[in-house]
């Protein structure tokens, strides 16, 4: 019995030692595997990457300067409807319908509110309108609609147009390119009165022969008096 107890005790001690060895090895291996992964993870960078230089900023024969060009302000747009007409061209007269808002949602102007709701006509690129309009139709087609987001530098500047446009006011426009032409559109002439059937509108209607002359309230003027010699009429004498 003592021999069996000794054997069982030895086996228990051996099993316990083996378990401790296995646990230590596992923990050691686990630690060893995690350490390289943690060390390989790069720290998060808070500095944004510098934009790439634009080759167009350094054309030939222009002295080079160090640094990257930064935007000051920009015109933004959204095409809400692509037109099916011809592409908008430079140096054309544009016919445009529009509505303008301030950035607080106040509508300050619209072509629909003008008499006749006629589109506005202006020569594109001729500085007859704000700078945002002189560049805001690039790439549009006739019949297209676009929303323009115009910074105040391309609108009415630092002064604005009080009381309608405040100082330094960014503007929003919905524009529609109705038409374009080489010359300004001509105003339509007033329609001519209807003519009798078969009459030539270029000639006056003939007067019937038996139609009497219309009576006038003013009698015909007498011929001027002349001197016997045929000269100028004599001067009247003053009253005695």
Buried (B, 14 or more C-beta within 10 A) or exposed (E): EEEEEEEEEEEEEEEEEEEEEEEEEEEEEEEEEEEEEEEEEEEEEEEEEEEEEEEEEEEEEEEEEEEEEEEEEEBEBEEEEEBEBEEBEEEBBBBBBBBBBBEEEEEBBBBEEEEEEEBBBBBBBEEEBBBBBBBBBEEBBBBBBBBBBBBBBBBBBEEBEEEEBBEBBBBBBBBBBBBBEEEEEEEEEEEEEEEEEEEEEEEEEEEEEEEEEEEEEEEEEEEEEEEEEEEEEEEEEEEE
